[in-house]
Amino acid sequence: MMLNLNAVAAHQQIPLIHVVHEDDELLANSPEVEWYKILQSLPWEQYRSIAADYYNALYHFNKSK
């Protein structure tokens, strides 16, 4: 999908990067994936330290094998 430059007012700066994740759009528009909408609104920042601990433990576990 291309960025519509006609939608950008003359006094606004054109975005340098416009990222569109086609998979995200498909999931967001599908009526069968309510879990995706829930996941999008999840406050993931609160779980960052838990995730870091998990991946560090997983790394050390795999390294010990």
Summary of the structure (lengths in Angstrom):
residues: 65
radius of gyration: 19.2
end to end distance: 45.0
largest distance: 59.6
contacts: 83
relative contact order: 0.07
helix: 58%
strand: 0%
